[in-house]
Amino acid sequence: MDRNNRRRPLADVLAELVATARGDRKASLVVVNAKLVNVCTAEILEGMAVGVQEGRIAYVGRKPEKLIGPQTRVVDAAGRYLAPGFLDGHCHIESTQLTVTQFARAVLPLGTTGGFFDAHEISNVLGLKGLRLMLEEARRTPLAAYMQVASCVPSTSPELETSGASFGPEEVAEAFGWGPDMIGLGEVMNFPGVVYGDAVMLGEIEAALRAGRVADGHFTWPSHDERLIAYAASGITGDHECVTKEDVAERIRLGMYAKMRRGSAWHDVEETIKAHTELGLDPRRMMLVTDDRSVESLVDEGHMNFVIRNAIRQGVKPVTAIQMATINTAERFGVVRDVGTITPGSCADMVLLDGHLADVNVAMTICAGEVVAEKGRMVVDLEPAAYPEEVVRSVRLAGTPKPEDFVIAAPVAEGTLTARVIRVQENHVETKAEQRPVAVRGGQVDLAATAGGLCKIAVLERHHGTGGRSVALVEGIGFGRPAALAMTVAHDSHNLLVIGNDDVLMARAAARAAELQGGAVIALEDGGAELPLPIAGLLSDAPFEQVAEQSRRLSEALQDAGCRLNYAFMTLSLLALVVIPELRLSDKGLVQITAEGISRVPLFVE
């Protein structure tokens, strides 16, 4: 069923809601004997009942008998907590490697009933067609799924990277015409372009504002940098690139919403939440988000339920933490009339919680007045989506990768040179730009003769078959024996990213990823593992349980090779994201992000 049939506008059903609240019409569902988590007042109300009609809440009170008829489903909360369904305020579904349908199957039992999804991964591969596919599939799920138009396709410019598509103000305006669930402009990652008046970036923000939508941010210069003020002056009112309490404070002081993320591989909440717990700042412009969680961590830890629980462990009051994932999020996007609270007129998105409130133990999930999950399992079936041929055949290399493609030629025949090296930081999105001595033998960089356990990193253009390719160096991977990882998940342009310490294995892994038409492949001398991702080279068409198991085998193979980074796949997939400090690699070469801006730099230091 299309979500629009479940989630009708309030104006279309107000007469039915009023009649139900009066008792003249029986409710379709009534929850009784609940401890209501009222996020509007930050209080717990005992002995409460909630009545539902036409997918929306008609009644919140203590005398539900008049609403109950022979056809009414009655859920006895038996004194358990009833809270609004959880909302993820910044998420890229593609980062789970799941289709929207499978993502919904994975997170609905965990209490996530909606989110604000920036589909800029598939947009960078397939353009507006990919965004439209995500939107239409989301509409067929129970989720209150709001999509954002990708603002940075590519994330910077064709001079710095090659993507599969390009968006400008016209594409942004067109997407906003698809419906009100195209909620806003996705994170504006080209923050130097905004600050220094790039016409395309300002044009996209203008298109969003003229359409009455919000614009999301991505500002990675220091929070004390006054260019943040210029960024906020553009109309951008939310930002998830907060890693310190000062980052949060400066944003909310400027009227922005600060999004505090707890993804699989970046643990920023522990520091950012101190803006509330230590600085004492009002939390109503603070949001909890994932950005993002791998399918493994969805299965092992959870989704927004885990993020809320983690915030509580940092000293946040349980009701406050729930506000940060419900009403705060809904208010930021201007849809609090529909989602984020348990109040008359709102969509009936609710979660029943077992035990102590701080445990955030989801026992039942209700979406638009329908019980969709109980005891950790879906109780309704979701139909899979179909994808056209061009979507599942999107990897177009110029040729089959060969070992010589990963040779790093040096400007000298023999000796030692100083090279720029990308240093990976566990549980952080930022890398460090380092300089290391490297050995040169026969006019090539010789890793075997170089101390420090460096690996090669390569990016091969895969959208247009141009043959574009760059190779550089990375440290912090941990490979203790010959190994290579190749993957078409390489934010944000999603070219073919290859990391390894053996040219033959790098070629083998890269060739297999291309043969699969997308995915992640680990090549070892005595085996390996693979995760096929045929949909745009980003998503699996398998059930989330199967994808989680394939992802787990991939992680085990990485660990077997010596890479023990927490959720390594997610961390490594960001090494081509050229808008996050300090040093990254695209198909065009090394890209450095400094206080002056974003620019290409040579591998060898002169």
C-alpha positions in Angstrom: 0.0 0.0 0.0 1.3 3.5 -0.8 2.1 5.4 2.4 0.0 8.3 1.1 -3.1 6.1 1.7 -2.0 5.4 5.3 -0.9 9.0 6.0 -3.7 11.2 4.8 -3.4 14.9 5.4 -5.0 16.1 8.6 -7.3 18.3 6.6 -8.8 15.3 4.9 -9.7 13.4 8.1 -10.3 16.1 10.7 -14.1 15.5 10.8 -13.5 11.8 11.6 -11.0 12.6 14.3 -13.3 15.0 16.0 -16.2 12.5 15.8 -14.0 9.8 17.4 -12.8 12.1 20.1 -16.5 12.9 21.0 -17.3 9.2 21.1 -19.6 9.3 18.2 -17.3 7.1 16.1 -15.4 4.1 17.3 -11.6 4.1 17.1 -9.7 1.7 14.9 -7.1 1.2 17.7 -6.9 2.1 21.3 -3.9 1.8 23.6 -4.9 1.8 27.3 -3.1 1.8 30.7 0.0 3.5 29.4 2.6 5.7 31.0 2.6 8.4 28.3 6.0 10.0 27.5 4.8 13.6 26.8 7.6 15.2 24.8 5.7 18.5 24.7 6.0 19.0 28.4 8.9 16.6 29.3 6.7 14.7 31.8 5.4 11.1 32.2 1.6 10.8 32.5 0.3 7.6 34.1 -3.0 5.8 33.3 -3.3 7.3 29.8 -5.1 6.1 26.7 -4.6 6.9 23.0 -7.3 6.4 20.4 -6.6 6.2 16.7 -8.7 6.9 13.6 -7.7 7.1 9.9 -4.0 6.6 10.9 -4.0 9.6 13.2 -4.5 10.2 16.9 -8.0 11.3 17.7 -7.9 11.0 21.5 -5.3 11.3 24.3 -6.9 11.0 27.8 -8.1 8.8 30.6 -11.6 7.8 29.6 -11.3 5.7 26.4 -14.4 3.5 26.9 -16.5 5.6 24.5 -14.0 5.0 21.7 -14.0 1.2 21.9 -16.3 -0.9 19.7 -16.5 -4.5 18.4 -14.0 -3.7 15.6 -11.5 -1.7 17.7 -8.2 -3.3 18.4 -7.3 -2.7 22.0 -3.6 -2.8 23.1 -3.2 -3.0 26.9 0.1 -1.3 27.7 -0.2 -2.7 31.3 1.7 0.2 32.8 4.4 0.3 30.2 5.8 3.5 28.6 4.2 4.8 25.4 6.5 7.2 23.5 6.4 8.8 20.0 8.0 6.8 17.3 11.7 7.6 16.9 12.9 9.8 14.1 16.4 9.8 12.5 17.2 13.4 11.7 20.1 12.6 9.3 20.6 9.3 7.6 21.7 8.0 4.3 19.8 4.7 3.9 22.3 3.6 1.2 25.0 3.4 3.9 23.3 0.3 5.3 23.7 -1.4 1.9 19.9 -2.1 2.1 17.0 -1.2 -0.1 14.5 1.2 1.5 12.1 -1.8 2.1 14.8 -3.9 3.8 15.9 -0.9 5.9 12.3 -0.5 7.0 12.1 -4.2 8.0 15.3 -3.7 10.0 14.5 -0.5 11.9 10.7 -0.7 12.5 11.0 -3.4 15.2 13.6 -1.1 16.8 11.2 1.8 17.2 12.2 3.9 14.3 9.0 5.1 12.6 10.4 7.7 10.3 13.4 9.8 9.3 14.8 12.5 7.1 16.8 10.7 4.5 19.5 12.3 2.3 19.8 10.0 -0.7 22.9 11.7 -2.1 24.7 8.4 -2.5 22.3 7.0 -5.1 21.9 10.5 -6.6 25.6 10.7 -7.3 25.4 7.5 -9.2 22.0 7.7 -11.0 20.9 11.3 -10.6 17.3 12.3 -10.2 16.2 8.8 -11.4 17.9 7.3 -8.4 16.4 9.8 -6.0 13.0 9.2 -7.4 13.3 5.4 -7.0 14.2 5.8 -3.4 11.3 8.2 -2.8 8.7 5.9 -4.5 9.9 2.8 -2.6 9.8 4.7 0.7 6.2 5.6 0.0 5.3 1.9 -0.1 6.7 1.3 3.4 5.0 2.1 6.8 7.8 4.6 7.5 7.2 8.3 7.7 10.0 8.7 5.3 10.9 12.2 4.3 13.5 12.6 1.5 15.9 15.4 0.9 17.2 16.6 -2.5 20.9 16.0 -2.7 22.6 19.3 -2.8 26.1 18.2 -3.8 26.2 16.0 -6.8 29.1 15.9 -7.0 30.1 16.9 -3.5 32.5 19.5 -4.8 33.3 20.0 -8.5 34.3 18.0 -11.6 37.8 19.4 -11.2 38.2 17.5 -7.9 36.1 14.3 -8.5 34.0 12.5 -11.1 30.5 11.5 -10.2 27.7 9.7 -12.2 25.4 12.8 -12.3 25.3 16.5 -11.7 22.6 18.6 -9.9 22.0 22.3 -10.0 19.2 24.6 -9.0 16.9 23.3 -11.8 17.2 19.7 -10.6 16.6 20.8 -7.0 13.4 22.7 -8.0 12.2 19.8 -10.1 12.5 17.3 -7.2 10.6 19.5 -4.8 7.7 19.2 -7.2 7.4 15.5 -6.5 5.5 16.1 -3.2 5.7 17.5 0.3 7.7 14.5 1.5 10.6 15.9 -0.5 11.2 17.8 2.7 14.4 19.8 2.2 17.8 20.3 0.6 20.3 17.7 1.7 23.6 18.5 3.5 25.4 21.3 1.6 28.9 19.8 1.7 30.5 22.4 -0.5 30.6 24.9 2.4 33.4 27.0 0.9 31.2 27.4 -2.2 28.4 28.8 0.0 30.7 31.1 2.1 32.4 32.5 -1.0 29.3 32.9 -3.1 29.3 30.1 -5.6 26.4 30.7 -7.9 25.3 27.1 -8.2 25.4 26.4 -4.4 23.5 29.6 -3.6 21.1 28.9 -6.4 20.3 25.5 -4.9 19.7 27.0 -1.5 17.5 29.7 -3.0 15.4 27.0 -4.8 14.8 25.3 -1.5 13.8 28.4 0.3 11.5 29.5 -2.5 9.8 26.1 -2.3 9.3 26.6 1.4 11.8 23.9 2.3 14.7 23.8 4.8 18.4 23.4 4.0 20.8 21.1 5.8 24.4 21.8 6.4 27.9 20.3 6.5 30.5 22.7 7.9 33.8 21.3 8.9 35.9 24.4 9.5 36.4 25.0 13.3 33.4 26.2 15.1 35.1 29.5 16.2 35.7 30.4 12.5 33.4 33.3 11.8 32.7 31.9 8.3 30.1 29.8 10.1 28.1 33.0 10.4 28.2 33.5 6.7 27.2 29.9 6.2 24.2 30.3 8.5 23.3 33.6 6.8 22.6 31.6 3.6 19.5 30.0 5.3 21.1 26.7 6.3 19.5 25.8 9.6 20.9 22.4 10.6 24.3 20.8 10.7 25.6 17.3 11.7 29.3 18.0 11.4 29.6 18.6 15.2 32.4 16.8 17.0 32.8 18.9 20.1 30.6 20.7 22.6 31.8 24.0 21.2 30.6 22.9 17.7 27.1 22.4 19.1 27.1 25.6 21.1 28.2 27.8 18.2 25.5 26.4 15.9 22.6 26.7 18.2 23.6 30.2 19.2 23.2 31.1 15.6 19.7 29.6 15.5 20.8 26.3 13.8 19.9 22.8 14.9 22.9 20.8 16.0 22.7 17.2 15.0 24.8 14.9 17.2 25.6 11.6 15.5 26.2 8.2 16.8 26.9 6.1 13.8 28.6 2.7 13.7 32.1 4.0 13.2 31.9 7.5 14.6 31.1 8.2 18.2 30.5 11.9 18.4 27.7 12.0 20.9 30.0 11.4 23.8 31.7 14.8 23.2 28.9 16.8 21.6 26.3 16.0 24.3 28.4 17.9 26.8 27.0 21.1 25.3 23.9 20.1 27.3 25.3 18.1 30.2 28.3 20.4 31.0 27.6 23.7 29.4 23.9 23.5 30.4 22.6 24.7 27.1 18.9 24.2 26.3 18.6 20.9 24.4 15.6 21.7 22.3 17.8 22.6 19.2 19.9 19.4 19.7 19.0 16.3 17.7 20.3 12.7 17.9 21.0 11.2 14.5 22.9 8.2 13.1 24.7 9.3 9.9 25.0 6.2 9.6 24.7 2.7 10.9 25.9 -0.4 9.1 23.6 -3.3 8.7 25.8 -5.2 11.1 25.3 -2.6 13.8 21.6 -2.5 13.2 21.4 -6.2 14.0 24.0 -6.1 16.8 23.2 -2.8 18.6 20.1 -1.2 17.1 19.1 2.0 15.4 17.7 5.2 17.1 16.8 3.1 20.2 20.5 2.5 20.6 21.4 6.1 19.9 18.9 7.4 22.5 20.1 4.8 25.1 23.7 5.9 24.5 22.8 9.5 25.1 21.1 8.6 28.4 24.3 6.8 29.4 26.2 10.1 28.8 24.0 11.7 31.5 21.0 13.0 29.6 17.6 12.5 31.2 15.6 9.8 29.4 12.7 12.1 28.4 15.2 14.7 27.1 17.0 12.1 25.1 13.7 10.9 23.6 12.8 14.6 22.8 16.1 14.8 20.8 14.9 12.0 18.5 11.2 13.0 18.3 9.8 16.5 18.8 13.1 18.3 18.3 13.6 16.5 15.0 10.1 17.1 13.8 10.2 20.8 14.7 13.5 21.2 12.9 11.9 20.0 9.6 8.6 21.8 10.2 6.4 18.6 10.4 5.6 18.5 14.1 1.9 18.7 13.3 2.3 15.2 11.7 5.1 13.4 13.6 7.2 13.5 16.7 4.5 13.7 19.4 1.6 11.8 20.8 -1.0 14.5 20.5 -4.5 14.7 18.9 -4.2 15.2 15.2 -0.8 13.7 14.8 0.0 10.6 12.9 -0.3 7.6 15.1 3.4 6.6 15.2 4.1 5.2 18.7 6.4 2.7 20.5 5.6 0.7 23.6 8.6 0.3 25.8 9.3 -2.5 28.3 11.1 -2.1 31.6 12.8 1.1 32.7 12.5 4.1 30.3 16.3 4.4 30.2 16.6 0.9 28.7 14.7 2.0 25.6 13.5 -1.6 25.1 11.0 -1.5 22.2 8.2 -4.1 22.6 5.8 -2.8 19.9 5.9 -0.4 17.0 2.8 1.3 15.7 2.9 3.2 12.4 0.0 5.3 11.2 -2.2 3.4 13.6 -1.1 0.0 12.5 0.9 -2.4 14.7 3.8 -3.3 12.4 6.2 -4.9 14.8 6.1 -6.8 18.1 8.8 -8.3 20.2 11.6 -7.4 17.8 9.9 -8.8 14.7 7.8 -7.5 11.8 4.1 -8.6 11.9 3.3 -7.2 8.5 4.8 -8.1 5.1 6.5 -5.6 2.9 6.7 -6.2 -0.8 10.1 -5.8 -2.4 10.7 -3.2 -5.1 11.7 -3.9 -8.7 14.7 -2.1 -10.3 15.3 -1.5 -14.0 18.3 -3.0 -15.8 20.3 0.3 -15.9 20.1 0.5 -12.1 21.7 -2.9 -11.6 24.4 -2.4 -14.3 26.0 0.8 -13.2 29.7 -0.1 -13.0 31.5 1.0 -16.2 35.2 0.7 -15.9 37.4 1.5 -18.9 38.9 -2.0 -18.7 39.6 -4.9 -16.4 41.9 -3.7 -13.5 45.5 -5.0 -13.8 48.3 -5.1 -11.2 50.2 -2.3 -13.1 47.2 0.0 -12.5 48.3 0.2 -8.8 52.0 1.0 -9.3 53.0 4.4 -7.9 55.6 5.9 -10.2 58.3 8.1 -8.5 60.2 11.0 -9.9 63.5 9.3 -9.0 64.9 5.9 -9.8 66.2 5.0 -6.4 66.2 6.4 -2.9 63.8 7.9 -0.4 61.1 10.5 -0.9 58.7 12.2 1.4 55.0 11.4 0.6 51.7 12.7 1.8 49.8 9.9 3.6 46.2 9.6 4.6 46.0 8.5 8.3 42.8 6.8 9.3 41.3 7.5 12.7 39.2 4.9 14.3 35.7 6.0 15.2 36.1 9.3 13.5 35.1 10.6 10.1 38.2 12.9 9.9 41.5 11.7 8.6 44.9 13.2 9.3 47.3 14.5 6.6 50.7 13.1 7.4 54.1 13.1 5.7 56.2 9.9 5.6 59.4 8.7 4.1 58.9 6.1 1.4 61.4 3.9 -0.4 61.8 4.0 -4.2 63.1 1.1 -6.1 63.3 0.9 -9.9 61.3 4.2 -10.2 58.4 2.9 -8.1 57.3 3.2 -4.5 58.3 0.0 -2.8 56.0 -0.7 0.2 58.0 -3.8 1.2 61.1 -1.6 1.7 59.1 1.2 3.5 58.6 1.1 7.2 55.3 1.9 9.0 52.9 -0.6 7.5 51.6 1.7 4.7 49.0 0.5 2.2 48.2 1.8 -1.2 44.8 3.4 -1.9 43.4 3.8 -5.4 40.3 5.3 -6.9 39.1 4.1 -10.4 36.4 6.1 -12.2 33.5 3.8 -12.7 30.6 5.9 -14.1 31.7 6.9 -17.6 34.5 4.5 -18.5 37.0 7.3 -18.7 39.9 5.3 -17.3 40.5 8.0 -14.7 42.6 6.6 -11.9 44.7 7.8 -9.0 46.9 6.0 -6.5 48.2 7.2 -3.1 49.2 6.0 0.3 47.2 5.3 3.5 48.2 4.3 7.1 46.2 2.9 9.9 44.6 0.0 8.0 46.5 -2.7 9.9 47.0 -5.3 7.2 49.6 -7.8 8.5 49.8 -9.9 5.4 49.1 -9.5 1.7 45.5 -8.3 1.3 43.2 -6.0 -0.6 39.8 -4.5 -0.3 37.8 -3.2 -3.3 34.4 -1.5 -3.1 32.1 0.6 -5.1 30.8 2.2 -1.8 33.1 5.2 -1.8 31.4 8.4 -0.6 30.3 10.4 -2.2 31.0 9.9 -5.9 31.1 6.1 -5.4 33.9 5.3 -7.8 35.8 2.1 -7.3 37.9 2.4 -4.2 40.8 -0.1 -3.7 43.0 -0.5 -0.6 45.8 -3.0 -0.3 49.5 -3.8 0.1 49.8 -6.2 -2.9 49.2 -5.0 -6.5 48.1 -8.4 -7.7 45.5 -8.8 -4.9 44.3 -5.2 -5.5 43.7 -6.0 -9.2 42.0 -9.2 -8.3 39.6 -7.6 -5.8 38.9 -4.7 -8.1 38.1 -6.9 -11.1 35.7 -9.0 -9.0 33.9 -5.9 -7.6 33.4 -4.8 -11.2 32.2 -8.3 -12.3 29.6 -8.3 -9.5 28.4 -4.9 -10.9 29.1 -3.4 -7.5 30.0 -4.5 -4.0 32.8 -5.0 -1.6 35.5 -7.7 -2.1 38.3 -8.8 0.1 41.1 -10.7 -1.6 43.6 -12.7 0.4 46.2 -15.2 -0.9 44.2 -18.0 0.6 40.6 -16.8 0.2 38.6 -13.7 1.0 34.9 -12.6 1.2 32.5 -10.5 -0.8 29.3 -8.5 -0.4 27.5 -8.1 -3.7 25.7 -4.7 -4.1 24.2 -4.7 -7.6 21.7 -1.9 -7.1 23.7 1.2 -8.2 26.8 -0.5 -6.8 25.5 0.6 -3.4 22.6 -1.7 -2.3 22.0 -5.4 -1.9 18.7 -6.9 -3.2 18.8 -9.5 -0.4 16.9 -9.5 2.9 18.7 -7.5 5.6 19.4 -10.6 7.7 21.4 -12.1 4.8 23.2 -8.8 4.1 24.1 -8.5 7.7 25.7 -12.0 7.6 27.6 -11.2 4.4 28.8 -8.0 5.9 29.9 -9.8 9.0 32.0 -12.3 6.9 33.5 -9.3 5.2 34.5 -7.8 8.6 35.9 -11.1 9.7 38.1 -11.4 6.6 39.3 -7.8 7.2 40.2 -8.8 10.8 41.9 -11.9 9.6 44.1 -9.7 7.4 44.9 -7.6 10.4 42.5 -4.7 10.0 40.7 -4.4 13.3 39.1 -1.0 13.0 35.7 -0.7 14.5 33.2 -1.3 11.7 36.1 -0.9 9.3 34.0 -1.0 6.1 32.1 2.1 7.0 35.2 4.0 8.0 37.2 3.1 4.9 34.3 3.9 2.6 34.8 7.6 3.5 38.4 7.8 2.3 37.2 9.3 -1.0 34.9 11.8 0.6 36.7 15.0 -0.4 34.8 17.4 1.8 35.9 16.1 5.2 39.3 17.1 6.6 42.1 16.6 6.3 43.2 14.4 3.3 41.3 12.3 0.9 41.7 10.6 -2.5 39.4 10.9 -5.5 39.9 9.7 -9.1 41.5 13.0 -9.8 44.2 12.7 -7.1 44.8 13.7 -3.4 42.5 16.4 -2.1 43.4 18.4 1.1 40.8 20.3 3.2 42.3 23.2 5.2 41.1 26.5 6.6 41.7 28.0 3.2 39.5 25.6 1.4 39.5 22.4 -0.7 42.3 21.8 -3.2 44.3 19.0 -4.9 47.8 18.4 -3.7 50.6 16.2 -5.1 51.5 12.9 -3.6 55.2 13.7 -3.1 56.3 16.7 -1.0 58.7 18.9 -2.8 
